[in-house]
Amino acid sequence: MSEKLPQPMRPTSRIFGWLMEWLAEPNYQWAVKQLKPISPRRYFEIGFGTGRLAELVARTLKPEAISGVDPSELMLNTASARLKRFKKMTVDLRLGDDTKLGEFAGSFDAIVASHSFQFWSDPEATLRRLRTMIATDGRLVFVVRRHISKSVFEWLPNPITKSGDEIGGMLKALGDAGFHVAVNERLRSGSQGLVCVPA
């Protein structure tokens, strides 16, 4: 992962990271609300950024363990420092992207990807991998951007996003991977929220 990638995909600026966090706060609150009914013991996040969502999960839901991957070394350091104060839970944050999920053992009650789906290079393979990682009664939560500028499409790696019908493509890929979409709603932020359960 040494190649230079755009800031949204791999932030190298603290200011950009905090801006993303501020804009995503309503989405984070929504994601935590979706997880409350299951009180997850093991939480996993793909693209944890500054660690704000993981912090909300830690403070509100108090899981036993928080794990995740993010391709930015700066975000890894930022999130790790942020979660240091939660001494009673195991925190396992690593540098990586959706292709590194196989490195984590055990099953997770909650897996969340907020504004990271568009950066997955092989979404079908990742969704199949997630199906093996999620607990029988677990929840897979997505927050997906509804509007992406044309210039961004040039460098996005996700073929489903680049197809022009991201949500439709996601729904098909989720079904093919063995997930049922229980919630599919437009959020106040303008993003789309999906809650999926194992079929």
C-alpha positions in Angstrom: 0.0 0.0 0.0 2.8 2.4 -0.8 1.1 4.1 -3.8 -0.3 7.6 -3.3 -4.1 7.6 -3.0 -6.6 10.5 -2.8 -7.3 12.0 0.6 -10.8 10.5 1.0 -9.4 7.0 0.4 -6.3 7.3 2.6 -6.2 10.6 4.6 -2.7 12.0 5.3 -4.0 15.3 6.7 -5.4 15.6 10.3 -7.6 18.5 9.2 -9.1 16.4 6.4 -9.7 13.6 8.9 -11.5 15.8 11.4 -13.6 17.4 8.6 -14.7 13.9 7.6 -15.6 13.1 11.2 -17.6 16.3 11.6 -19.6 15.7 8.4 -20.2 12.1 9.3 -21.4 12.6 12.9 -25.2 12.1 12.1 -24.3 8.9 10.3 -22.3 7.6 13.3 -25.3 8.3 15.6 -27.6 6.4 13.2 -25.2 3.4 13.1 -25.0 3.2 16.9 -28.8 3.3 17.1 -29.0 0.3 14.7 -26.6 -1.7 16.9 -28.3 -0.9 20.3 -30.9 -3.7 20.1 -28.2 -6.4 19.8 -25.7 -5.0 22.4 -22.7 -6.4 20.4 -19.9 -8.0 22.3 -17.5 -7.9 19.4 -17.5 -4.9 17.0 -15.6 -4.6 13.7 -15.2 -1.5 11.5 -13.9 -1.3 8.0 -12.4 2.2 7.5 -12.5 3.5 11.1 -10.9 6.9 10.2 -10.4 9.1 13.3 -12.0 6.5 15.5 -15.1 8.6 16.3 -17.7 6.0 15.5 -15.6 3.3 17.4 -15.5 5.7 20.4 -19.3 6.2 20.3 -19.7 2.4 20.2 -17.3 1.9 23.1 -19.0 4.5 25.2 -22.6 3.7 24.4 -22.6 0.0 23.8 -19.6 -1.1 25.8 -18.5 -4.2 23.8 -15.8 -6.5 25.0 -13.7 -6.0 21.9 -13.3 -3.4 19.1 -11.4 -4.4 15.9 -11.0 -2.8 12.5 -8.9 -1.9 9.5 -8.1 1.5 7.9 -5.6 2.1 5.0 -4.3 5.4 6.6 -1.4 5.2 9.0 -2.4 8.6 10.4 -5.9 7.5 11.0 -4.7 4.3 12.6 -2.5 6.3 15.1 -5.4 8.8 15.7 -8.0 6.1 16.4 -5.6 4.1 18.5 -4.9 7.1 20.7 -8.5 7.9 21.0 -9.5 4.4 22.2 -6.7 4.1 24.7 -8.9 5.2 27.6 -11.2 2.2 27.2 -9.1 0.0 29.4 -11.7 -2.7 30.0 -12.1 -3.7 26.3 -9.7 -5.3 23.8 -8.8 -2.9 21.0 -7.3 -4.4 17.8 -7.0 -1.8 15.1 -4.7 -2.5 12.1 -3.4 -0.9 9.0 -5.2 -2.4 6.0 -8.3 -2.4 3.8 -11.2 -4.7 3.0 -8.7 -7.3 1.5 -7.1 -7.8 5.0 -10.3 -9.1 6.8 -9.2 -12.7 6.7 -6.4 -11.8 9.3 -9.0 -11.5 12.1 -10.1 -14.6 14.0 -13.6 -15.4 15.4 -17.0 -14.0 14.6 -18.3 -10.5 15.2 -21.8 -9.4 16.4 -21.5 -6.1 14.5 -19.6 -5.1 11.4 -19.8 -1.5 10.2 -18.6 0.2 7.0 -19.4 4.0 6.9 -18.5 5.6 3.7 -15.9 3.0 2.8 -17.7 0.7 0.5 -16.8 2.7 -2.6 -13.1 2.0 -1.8 -13.4 -1.8 -1.9 -11.7 -3.3 -4.9 -13.5 -6.6 -5.0 -16.9 -6.0 -3.2 -18.3 -9.5 -4.0 -15.3 -11.2 -2.4 -15.4 -8.9 0.6 -19.1 -9.5 1.2 -18.6 -13.3 1.1 -15.7 -12.9 3.6 -17.9 -10.8 5.9 -20.6 -13.5 5.7 -18.1 -15.9 7.3 -17.1 -13.3 9.9 -20.5 -12.3 11.2 -22.3 -14.0 14.1 -25.6 -15.8 13.3 -27.6 -13.0 14.9 -25.1 -10.2 14.0 -25.7 -7.0 12.0 -23.8 -5.6 9.1 -24.3 -1.9 8.8 -23.4 0.3 5.8 -23.6 4.1 5.3 -23.2 4.8 1.6 -22.9 8.1 -0.2 -25.8 8.7 -2.6 -24.0 11.3 -4.7 -20.5 11.0 -6.1 -19.0 13.6 -8.5 -17.9 12.4 -12.0 -14.3 13.3 -11.3 -14.2 10.9 -8.4 -15.4 8.0 -10.5 -12.0 8.1 -12.3 -10.1 6.7 -9.3 -12.7 4.7 -7.3 -11.8 1.0 -7.4 -15.2 -0.4 -6.6 -16.9 -1.7 -9.8 -20.4 -1.7 -8.2 -20.0 2.0 -7.4 -18.6 2.8 -10.8 -21.6 1.0 -12.4 -23.8 4.1 -11.7 -26.3 2.1 -9.6 -24.4 1.6 -6.4 -27.4 0.8 -4.1 -29.0 -1.6 -6.6 -25.7 -3.4 -7.2 -25.1 -3.6 -3.4 -28.5 -5.1 -2.8 -27.8 -7.8 -5.4 -24.3 -8.5 -4.1 -25.5 -8.7 -0.5 -28.2 -11.2 -1.5 -25.6 -13.3 -3.4 -23.3 -13.2 -0.4 -26.0 -14.6 1.9 -27.3 -11.4 3.5 -30.9 -10.1 3.9 -31.3 -6.3 3.9 -33.5 -5.5 6.9 -33.2 -1.7 6.7 -32.7 0.5 3.6 -33.3 4.2 4.3 -32.2 7.6 3.3 -30.5 9.3 6.2 -30.7 13.0 7.3 -27.2 13.5 6.0 -28.3 12.5 2.5 -26.4 9.2 2.7 -28.1 5.8 2.5 -28.2 3.5 5.5 -28.4 -0.3 5.2 -28.7 -2.8 8.0 -28.1 -6.4 6.9 -28.5 -9.7 8.7 -27.4 -13.2 7.7 -30.0 -14.8 5.5 
